[in-house]
């Protein structure tokens, strides 16, 4: 997460960020939303392109991952919200 790379304090939002990256990696069979680039993570520059847009699953996954990998830890959902996400 951006805060971890900056050496700032981390907490559950950092874990949610990691979970979002893992979701993306699994659903895209090995792609990384930040193209494995720490500068992209620091700047919040990511792509959801590999998820596609043609299915209901891809729309739901994109929404959740977009929130989870937000540059701002305050915008990321709680772990409980992730569990409740369709």
Backbone atoms as SQL, in Angstrom:
CREATE TABLE atoms (id INTEGER PRIMARY KEY, chain TEXT, resi INTEGER, resn TEXT, atom TEXT, x REAL, y REAL, z REAL);
INSERT INTO atoms VALUES
  (1, 'A', 1, 'UNK', 'N', 0.844, -1.184, 0.000),
  (2, 'A', 1, 'UNK', 'CA', 0.000, 0.000, 0.000),
  (3, 'A', 1, 'UNK', 'C', 0.885, 1.241, 0.000),
  (4, 'A', 2, 'UNK', 'N', 0.310, 2.343, -0.418),
  (5, 'A', 2, 'UNK', 'CA', 1.070, 3.593, -0.477),
  (6, 'A', 2, 'UNK', 'C', 1.599, 3.976, 0.894),
  (7, 'A', 3, 'UNK', 'N', 0.777, 3.797, 1.925),
  (8, 'A', 3, 'UNK', 'CA', 1.222, 4.182, 3.268),
  (9, 'A', 3, 'UNK', 'C', 2.364, 3.295, 3.757),
  (10, 'A', 4, 'UNK', 'N', 2.335, 2.030, 3.415),
  (11, 'A', 4, 'UNK', 'CA', 3.421, 1.124, 3.817),
  (12, 'A', 4, 'UNK', 'C', 4.712, 1.487, 3.089),
  (13, 'A', 5, 'UNK', 'N', 4.614, 1.819, 1.804),
  (14, 'A', 5, 'UNK', 'CA', 5.804, 2.199, 1.043),
  (15, 'A', 5, 'UNK', 'C', 6.408, 3.507, 1.541),
  (16, 'A', 6, 'UNK', 'N', 5.576, 4.370, 2.117),
  (17, 'A', 6, 'UNK', 'CA', 6.061, 5.642, 2.664),
  (18, 'A', 6, 'UNK', 'C', 6.581, 5.498, 4.085),
  (19, 'A', 7, 'UNK', 'N', 6.473, 4.299, 4.652),
  (20, 'A', 7, 'UNK', 'CA', 6.934, 4.076, 6.015),
  (21, 'A', 7, 'UNK', 'C', 5.972, 4.587, 7.068),
  (22, 'A', 8, 'UNK', 'N', 4.730, 4.849, 6.675),
  (23, 'A', 8, 'UNK', 'CA', 3.713, 5.323, 7.611),
  (24, 'A', 8, 'UNK', 'C', 3.109, 4.141, 8.359),
  (25, 'A', 9, 'UNK', 'N', 2.358, 4.459, 9.386),
  (26, 'A', 9, 'UNK', 'CA', 1.689, 3.419, 10.171),
  (27, 'A', 9, 'UNK', 'C', 0.712, 2.648, 9.284),
  (28, 'A', 10, 'UNK', 'N', 0.610, 1.360, 9.553),
  (29, 'A', 10, 'UNK', 'CA', -0.322, 0.519, 8.808),
  (30, 'A', 10, 'UNK', 'C', -1.313, -0.117, 9.773),
  (31, 'A', 11, 'UNK', 'N', -2.452, -0.508, 9.220),
  (32, 'A', 11, 'UNK', 'CA', -3.477, -1.191, 10.017),
  (33, 'A', 11, 'UNK', 'C', -4.343, -1.997, 9.056),
  (34, 'A', 12, 'UNK', 'N', -5.578, -2.303, 9.460),
  (35, 'A', 12, 'UNK', 'CA', -6.407, -3.169, 8.621),
  (36, 'A', 12, 'UNK', 'C', -6.587, -2.641, 7.193),
  (37, 'A', 13, 'UNK', 'N', -6.631, -1.320, 6.938),
  (38, 'A', 13, 'UNK', 'CA', -6.759, -0.913, 5.535),
  (39, 'A', 13, 'UNK', 'C', -5.600, -1.401, 4.663),
  (40, 'A', 14, 'UNK', 'N', -4.427, -1.557, 5.258),
  (41, 'A', 14, 'UNK', 'CA', -3.283, -2.092, 4.516),
  (42, 'A', 14, 'UNK', 'C', -3.539, -3.546, 4.140),
  (43, 'A', 15, 'UNK', 'N', -4.135, -4.289, 5.059),
  (44, 'A', 15, 'UNK', 'CA', -4.486, -5.685, 4.773),
  (45, 'A', 15, 'UNK', 'C', -5.545, -5.770, 3.680),
  (46, 'A', 16, 'UNK', 'N', -6.504, -4.859, 3.704),
  (47, 'A', 16, 'UNK', 'CA', -7.553, -4.838, 2.678),
  (48, 'A', 16, 'UNK', 'C', -6.933, -4.509, 1.317),
  (49, 'A', 17, 'UNK', 'N', -5.966, -3.599, 1.299),
  (50, 'A', 17, 'UNK', 'CA', -5.245, -3.283, 0.068),
  (51, 'A', 17, 'UNK', 'C', -4.594, -4.552, -0.495),
  (52, 'A', 18, 'UNK', 'N', -3.902, -5.275, 0.363),
  (53, 'A', 18, 'UNK', 'CA', -3.242, -6.519, -0.063),
  (54, 'A', 18, 'UNK', 'C', -4.259, -7.525, -0.581),
  (55, 'A', 19, 'UNK', 'N', -5.382, -7.619, 0.090),
  (56, 'A', 19, 'UNK', 'CA', -6.437, -8.530, -0.338),
  (57, 'A', 19, 'UNK', 'C', -6.957, -8.148, -1.723),
  (58, 'A', 20, 'UNK', 'N', -7.123, -6.860, -1.961),
  (59, 'A', 20, 'UNK', 'CA', -7.558, -6.403, -3.284),
  (60, 'A', 20, 'UNK', 'C', -6.579, -6.810, -4.372),
  (61, 'A', 21, 'UNK', 'N', -5.287, -6.686, -4.081),
  (62, 'A', 21, 'UNK', 'CA', -4.258, -7.107, -5.048),
  (63, 'A', 21, 'UNK', 'C', -4.319, -8.612, -5.284),
  (64, 'A', 22, 'UNK', 'N', -4.546, -9.367, -4.223),
  (65, 'A', 22, 'UNK', 'CA', -4.649, -10.826, -4.357),
  (66, 'A', 22, 'UNK', 'C', -5.882, -11.203, -5.173),
  (67, 'A', 23, 'UNK', 'N', -7.024, -10.560, -4.897),
  (68, 'A', 23, 'UNK', 'CA', -8.233, -10.822, -5.688),
  (69, 'A', 23, 'UNK', 'C', -7.942, -10.600, -7.170),
  (70, 'A', 24, 'UNK', 'N', -7.325, -9.466, -7.472),
  (71, 'A', 24, 'UNK', 'CA', -7.017, -9.124, -8.859),
  (72, 'A', 24, 'UNK', 'C', -6.098, -10.175, -9.474),
  (73, 'A', 25, 'UNK', 'N', -5.058, -10.537, -8.756),
  (74, 'A', 25, 'UNK', 'CA', -4.080, -11.517, -9.232),
  (75, 'A', 25, 'UNK', 'C', -4.748, -12.859, -9.551),
  (76, 'A', 26, 'UNK', 'N', -5.608, -13.311, -8.663),
  (77, 'A', 26, 'UNK', 'CA', -6.287, -14.596, -8.861),
  (78, 'A', 26, 'UNK', 'C', -7.269, -14.522, -10.032),
  (79, 'A', 27, 'UNK', 'N', -8.082, -13.476, -10.071),
  (80, 'A', 27, 'UNK', 'CA', -9.104, -13.370, -11.117),
  (81, 'A', 27, 'UNK', 'C', -8.520, -13.142, -12.506),
  (82, 'A', 28, 'UNK', 'N', -7.313, -12.581, -12.574),
  (83, 'A', 28, 'UNK', 'CA', -6.686, -12.324, -13.876),
  (84, 'A', 28, 'UNK', 'C', -5.612, -13.352, -14.208),
  (85, 'A', 29, 'UNK', 'N', -5.489, -14.350, -13.356),
  (86, 'A', 29, 'UNK', 'CA', -4.514, -15.425, -13.555),
  (87, 'A', 29, 'UNK', 'C', -3.082, -14.904, -13.646),
  (88, 'A', 30, 'UNK', 'N', -2.735, -13.998, -12.738),
  (89, 'A', 30, 'UNK', 'CA', -1.344, -13.591, -12.619),
  (90, 'A', 30, 'UNK', 'C', -1.010, -12.150, -12.929),
  (91, 'A', 31, 'UNK', 'N', -1.981, -11.343, -13.314),
  (92, 'A', 31, 'UNK', 'CA', -1.706, -9.924, -13.555),
  (93, 'A', 31, 'UNK', 'C', -1.704, -9.170, -12.234),
  (94, 'A', 32, 'UNK', 'N', -1.093, -8.003, -12.237),
  (95, 'A', 32, 'UNK', 'CA', -1.041, -7.152, -11.047),
  (96, 'A', 32, 'UNK', 'C', -1.646, -5.804, -11.415),
  (97, 'A', 33, 'UNK', 'N', -2.555, -5.261, -10.598),
  (98, 'A', 33, 'UNK', 'CA', -3.211, -4.005, -10.969),
  (99, 'A', 33, 'UNK', 'C', -2.245, -2.833, -11.085),
  (100, 'A', 34, 'UNK', 'N', -1.102, -2.915, -10.418),
  (101, 'A', 34, 'UNK', 'CA', -0.115, -1.836, -10.449),
  (102, 'A', 34, 'UNK', 'C', 1.091, -2.198, -11.310),
  (103, 'A', 35, 'UNK', 'N', 0.969, -3.252, -12.091),
  (104, 'A', 35, 'UNK', 'CA', 2.032, -3.702, -12.984),
  (105, 'A', 35, 'UNK', 'C', 3.344, -3.938, -12.232),
  (106, 'A', 36, 'UNK', 'N', 3.242, -4.435, -10.985),
  (107, 'A', 36, 'UNK', 'CA', 4.414, -4.752, -10.156),
  (108, 'A', 36, 'UNK', 'C', 5.355, -3.554, -9.997),
  (109, 'A', 37, 'UNK', 'N', 4.811, -2.341, -9.959),
  (110, 'A', 37, 'UNK', 'CA', 5.618, -1.123, -9.909),
  (111, 'A', 37, 'UNK', 'C', 5.275, -0.325, -8.652),
  (112, 'A', 38, 'UNK', 'N', 6.246, -0.146, -7.761),
  (113, 'A', 38, 'UNK', 'CA', 5.993, 0.577, -6.510),
  (114, 'A', 38, 'UNK', 'C', 5.609, 2.031, -6.736),
  (115, 'A', 39, 'UNK', 'N', 6.147, 2.682, -7.780),
  (116, 'A', 39, 'UNK', 'CA', 5.755, 4.065, -8.063),
  (117, 'A', 39, 'UNK', 'C', 4.277, 4.141, -8.419),
  (118, 'A', 40, 'UNK', 'N', 3.776, 3.148, -9.138),
  (119, 'A', 40, 'UNK', 'CA', 2.348, 3.121, -9.456),
  (120, 'A', 40, 'UNK', 'C', 1.516, 2.987, -8.185),
  (121, 'A', 41, 'UNK', 'N', 1.990, 2.201, -7.237),
  (122, 'A', 41, 'UNK', 'CA', 1.276, 2.053, -5.963),
  (123, 'A', 41, 'UNK', 'C', 1.273, 3.384, -5.223),
  (124, 'A', 42, 'UNK', 'N', 2.435, 4.035, -5.126),
  (125, 'A', 42, 'UNK', 'CA', 2.525, 5.328, -4.425),
  (126, 'A', 42, 'UNK', 'C', 1.592, 6.370, -5.037),
  (127, 'A', 43, 'UNK', 'N', 1.476, 6.349, -6.365),
  (128, 'A', 43, 'UNK', 'CA', 0.687, 7.353, -7.077),
  (129, 'A', 43, 'UNK', 'C', -0.764, 6.946, -7.309),
  (130, 'A', 44, 'UNK', 'N', -1.129, 5.747, -6.884),
  (131, 'A', 44, 'UNK', 'CA', -2.503, 5.288, -7.074),
  (132, 'A', 44, 'UNK', 'C', -2.846, 5.031, -8.527),
  (133, 'A', 45, 'UNK', 'N', -1.838, 4.692, -9.328),
  (134, 'A', 45, 'UNK', 'CA', -2.037, 4.461, -10.762),
  (135, 'A', 45, 'UNK', 'C', -2.180, 2.960, -11.010),
  (136, 'A', 46, 'UNK', 'N', -3.400, 2.539, -11.357),
  (137, 'A', 46, 'UNK', 'CA', -3.641, 1.121, -11.602),
  (138, 'A', 46, 'UNK', 'C', -4.584, 0.936, -12.775),
  (139, 'A', 47, 'UNK', 'N', -4.647, -0.296, -13.256),
  (140, 'A', 47, 'UNK', 'CA', -5.515, -0.636, -14.379),
  (141, 'A', 47, 'UNK', 'C', -6.371, -1.844, -14.026),
  (142, 'A', 48, 'UNK', 'N', -7.643, -1.763, -14.371),
  (143, 'A', 48, 'UNK', 'CA', -8.562, -2.883, -14.178),
  (144, 'A', 48, 'UNK', 'C', -8.800, -3.612, -15.498),
  (145, 'A', 49, 'UNK', 'N', -8.059, -3.258, -16.505),
  (146, 'A', 49, 'UNK', 'CA', -8.267, -3.771, -17.854),
  (147, 'A', 49, 'UNK', 'C', -8.274, -5.296, -17.935),
  (148, 'A', 50, 'UNK', 'N', -7.386, -5.943, -17.223),
  (149, 'A', 50, 'UNK', 'CA', -7.276, -7.405, -17.315),
  (150, 'A', 50, 'UNK', 'C', -8.506, -8.126, -16.766),
  (151, 'A', 51, 'UNK', 'N', -9.319, -7.434, -15.958),
  (152, 'A', 51, 'UNK', 'CA', -10.533, -8.063, -15.426),
  (153, 'A', 51, 'UNK', 'C', -11.617, -8.198, -16.481),
  (154, 'A', 52, 'UNK', 'N', -11.569, -7.351, -17.492),
  (155, 'A', 52, 'UNK', 'CA', -12.620, -7.368, -18.499),
  (156, 'A', 52, 'UNK', 'C', -13.858, -6.651, -17.977),
  (157, 'A', 53, 'UNK', 'N', -14.846, -6.526, -18.837),
  (158, 'A', 53, 'UNK', 'CA', -16.071, -5.817, -18.453),
  (159, 'A', 53, 'UNK', 'C', -17.328, -6.522, -18.944),
  (160, 'A', 54, 'UNK', 'N', -17.182, -7.736, -19.399),
  (161, 'A', 54, 'UNK', 'CA', -18.293, -8.375, -20.085),
  (162, 'A', 54, 'UNK', 'C', -19.205, -9.234, -19.220),
  (163, 'A', 55, 'UNK', 'N', -18.913, -9.374, -17.946),
  (164, 'A', 55, 'UNK', 'CA', -19.758, -10.217, -17.099),
  (165, 'A', 55, 'UNK', 'C', -20.140, -9.483, -15.821),
  (166, 'A', 56, 'UNK', 'N', -21.189, -9.963, -15.194),
  (167, 'A', 56, 'UNK', 'CA', -21.606, -9.410, -13.906),
  (168, 'A', 56, 'UNK', 'C', -20.491, -9.572, -12.874),
  (169, 'A', 57, 'UNK', 'N', -19.807, -10.713, -12.912),
  (170, 'A', 57, 'UNK', 'CA', -18.703, -10.954, -11.983),
  (171, 'A', 57, 'UNK', 'C', -17.614, -9.905, -12.149),
  (172, 'A', 58, 'UNK', 'N', -17.269, -9.576, -13.390),
  (173, 'A', 58, 'UNK', 'CA', -16.205, -8.604, -13.590),
  (174, 'A', 58, 'UNK', 'C', -16.609, -7.227, -13.080),
  (175, 'A', 59, 'UNK', 'N', -17.888, -6.861, -13.201),
  (176, 'A', 59, 'UNK', 'CA', -18.351, -5.575, -12.669),
  (177, 'A', 59, 'UNK', 'C', -18.280, -5.564, -11.141),
  (178, 'A', 60, 'UNK', 'N', -18.753, -6.627, -10.516),
  (179, 'A', 60, 'UNK', 'CA', -18.712, -6.712, -9.054),
  (180, 'A', 60, 'UNK', 'C', -17.278, -6.753, -8.547),
  (181, 'A', 61, 'UNK', 'N', -16.451, -7.540, -9.214),
  (182, 'A', 61, 'UNK', 'CA', -15.050, -7.645, -8.803),
  (183, 'A', 61, 'UNK', 'C', -14.340, -6.312, -8.980),
  (184, 'A', 62, 'UNK', 'N', -14.568, -5.645, -10.089),
  (185, 'A', 62, 'UNK', 'CA', -13.932, -4.348, -10.330),
  (186, 'A', 62, 'UNK', 'C', -14.302, -3.343, -9.254),
  (187, 'A', 63, 'UNK', 'N', -15.572, -3.327, -8.879),
  (188, 'A', 63, 'UNK', 'CA', -16.023, -2.392, -7.851),
  (189, 'A', 63, 'UNK', 'C', -15.310, -2.652, -6.526),
  (190, 'A', 64, 'UNK', 'N', -15.290, -3.896, -6.100),
  (191, 'A', 64, 'UNK', 'CA', -14.659, -4.239, -4.828),
  (192, 'A', 64, 'UNK', 'C', -13.156, -3.989, -4.866),
  (193, 'A', 65, 'UNK', 'N', -12.503, -4.420, -5.923),
  (194, 'A', 65, 'UNK', 'CA', -11.055, -4.241, -6.019),
  (195, 'A', 65, 'UNK', 'C', -10.700, -2.765, -6.095),
  (196, 'A', 66, 'UNK', 'N', -11.481, -1.990, -6.838),
  (197, 'A', 66, 'UNK', 'CA', -11.245, -0.548, -6.935),
  (198, 'A', 66, 'UNK', 'C', -11.254, 0.102, -5.554),
  (199, 'A', 67, 'UNK', 'N', -12.209, -0.273, -4.726),
  (200, 'A', 67, 'UNK', 'CA', -12.260, 0.262, -3.361),
  (201, 'A', 67, 'UNK', 'C', -11.091, -0.249, -2.521),
  (202, 'A', 68, 'UNK', 'N', -10.799, -1.530, -2.630),
  (203, 'A', 68, 'UNK', 'CA', -9.767, -2.149, -1.791),
  (204, 'A', 68, 'UNK', 'C', -8.373, -1.607, -2.074),
  (205, 'A', 69, 'UNK', 'N', -8.078, -1.273, -3.329),
  (206, 'A', 69, 'UNK', 'CA', -6.733, -0.802, -3.657),
  (207, 'A', 69, 'UNK', 'C', -6.662, 0.715, -3.783),
  (208, 'A', 70, 'UNK', 'N', -7.644, 1.378, -3.224),
  (209, 'A', 70, 'UNK', 'CA', -7.632, 2.832, -3.219),
  (210, 'A', 70, 'UNK', 'C', -6.357, 3.350, -2.567),
  (211, 'A', 71, 'UNK', 'N', -5.830, 4.435, -3.107),
  (212, 'A', 71, 'UNK', 'CA', -4.621, 5.048, -2.532),
  (213, 'A', 71, 'UNK', 'C', -4.869, 5.494, -1.094),
  (214, 'A', 72, 'UNK', 'N', -6.065, 5.961, -0.826),
  (215, 'A', 72, 'UNK', 'CA', -6.415, 6.429, 0.516),
  (216, 'A', 72, 'UNK', 'C', -6.904, 5.278, 1.386),
  (217, 'A', 73, 'UNK', 'N', -6.238, 5.031, 2.509),
  (218, 'A', 73, 'UNK', 'CA', -6.701, 3.959, 3.392),
  (219, 'A', 73, 'UNK', 'C', -8.100, 4.228, 3.950),
  (220, 'A', 74, 'UNK', 'N', -8.506, 5.491, 3.991),
  (221, 'A', 74, 'UNK', 'CA', -9.823, 5.848, 4.528),
  (222, 'A', 74, 'UNK', 'C', -10.948, 5.500, 3.562),
  (223, 'A', 75, 'UNK', 'N', -10.623, 5.319, 2.299),
  (224, 'A', 75, 'UNK', 'CA', -11.627, 4.973, 1.288),
  (225, 'A', 75, 'UNK', 'C', -11.831, 3.459, 1.191),
  (226, 'A', 76, 'UNK', 'N', -10.894, 2.687, 1.708),
  (227, 'A', 76, 'UNK', 'CA', -10.971, 1.227, 1.613),
  (228, 'A', 76, 'UNK', 'C', -12.055, 0.679, 2.543),
  (229, 'A', 77, 'UNK', 'N', -12.733, -0.372, 2.108),
  (230, 'A', 77, 'UNK', 'CA', -13.779, -0.954, 2.958),
  (231, 'A', 77, 'UNK', 'C', -13.179, -1.723, 4.134),
  (232, 'A', 78, 'UNK', 'N', -13.992, -1.942, 5.129),
  (233, 'A', 78, 'UNK', 'CA', -13.570, -2.793, 6.248),
  (234, 'A', 78, 'UNK', 'C', -13.559, -4.244, 5.778),
  (235, 'A', 79, 'UNK', 'N', -12.892, -5.090, 6.526),
  (236, 'A', 79, 'UNK', 'CA', -12.875, -6.520, 6.196),
  (237, 'A', 79, 'UNK', 'C', -14.300, -7.077, 6.215),
  (238, 'A', 80, 'UNK', 'N', -15.109, -6.600, 7.150),
  (239, 'A', 80, 'UNK', 'CA', -16.496, -7.055, 7.238),
  (240, 'A', 80, 'UNK', 'C', -17.274, -6.659, 5.980),
  (241, 'A', 81, 'UNK', 'N', -17.058, -5.441, 5.491),
  (242, 'A', 81, 'UNK', 'CA', -17.724, -5.006, 4.261),
  (243, 'A', 81, 'UNK', 'C', -17.297, -5.848, 3.069),
  (244, 'A', 82, 'UNK', 'N', -16.028, -6.244, 3.045),
  (245, 'A', 82, 'UNK', 'CA', -15.548, -7.117, 1.969),
  (246, 'A', 82, 'UNK', 'C', -16.296, -8.447, 2.020),
  (247, 'A', 83, 'UNK', 'N', -16.480, -8.981, 3.211),
  (248, 'A', 83, 'UNK', 'CA', -17.214, -10.248, 3.358),
  (249, 'A', 83, 'UNK', 'C', -18.656, -10.135, 2.871),
  (250, 'A', 84, 'UNK', 'N', -19.269, -8.986, 3.076),
  (251, 'A', 84, 'UNK', 'CA', -20.665, -8.790, 2.686),
  (252, 'A', 84, 'UNK', 'C', -20.837, -8.431, 1.215),
  (253, 'A', 85, 'UNK', 'N', -19.760, -8.063, 0.552),
  (254, 'A', 85, 'UNK', 'CA', -19.843, -7.643, -0.851),
  (255, 'A', 85, 'UNK', 'C', -20.297, -8.819, -1.713),
  (256, 'A', 86, 'UNK', 'N', -21.242, -8.536, -2.628),
  (257, 'A', 86, 'UNK', 'CA', -21.739, -9.639, -3.471),
  (258, 'A', 86, 'UNK', 'C', -20.646, -10.179, -4.352);
